[in-house]
């Protein structure tokens, strides 16, 4: 038996994938946008009670632990945490985790290809909206993909201090990004709508990509507000001097998902070294150390 082969999907899994192709994904997400922001007490209480119970959401970590105090379901979903709930490493050589969630893939980028799941890859260039120039610094670099479930904290933080250089909204589909779809649907993260953010930092350039999904009603950044859904206006923003580009400190909030989704981080080769124990399936939290700064040793090839 081939150990690298994925188990064959059952009929329920195959039906789930087919159903997603048939669903009006953007229409459903716009509907969720309205429902999640509804402040009518009977509806918002019912939604909050159902989701907190089903996904065992821990509100004791939140600044506001009383579920009934939230004006809408979306306010609960994008809740702020107590400052002591997520301690950040204070070592500047540590790269911080940007989100709560589970690692779905981590490792090296091989000649512009990333692993989505066992036996399934997609290209760096298509992830970055088909832009070969943007992909080049990361062609043989490193990546990590973090899946945020509905129970997770949904604000995304800076893994390192960075100066924003570009933001790109890449339109696309809105497939689920859960384990089944990630395992079975080729090129999932290159198909889905996403917001690509390119920063310059002490670790070198890095990309922080917010991937949309079914029922993700919108994606926000702290400098631009709501980026998706986008009906009019720019889809590619460049931040250059003499204007002052947005600069965010290590650990600062940079954006949020209104419902759950996925974060992908990209770094160049020889910039960081992942923690040895991190692997697919590992739970991670905002502020913990994902990697250390790569230190070139004497005798290494230049």
FENFENNOR-V220147 format. One record per helix or strand of 2 or more residues. SS is the DSSP state (H for helix, E for strand). FROM is the first residue (numbers start at 0). TO is the last residue. If there is no record, write none. Layout:
# FENFENNOR-V220147
SS&FROM&TO / SS&FROM&TO
This chain:
# FENFENNOR-V220147
H&10&21 / H&24&35 / H&40&53 / H&58&60 / H&66&68 / H&72&76 / E&93&95 / E&100&107 / E&112&116 / E&119&122 / H&123&126 / H&131&135 / E&141&146 / E&154&156 / E&161&169 / H&178&183 / H&187&190 / E&193&200 / E&203&210 / E&217&220 / E&224&227 / E&235&237 / E&246&247 / E&252&257 / E&261&266 / E&271&273 / E&282&283 / E&288&292
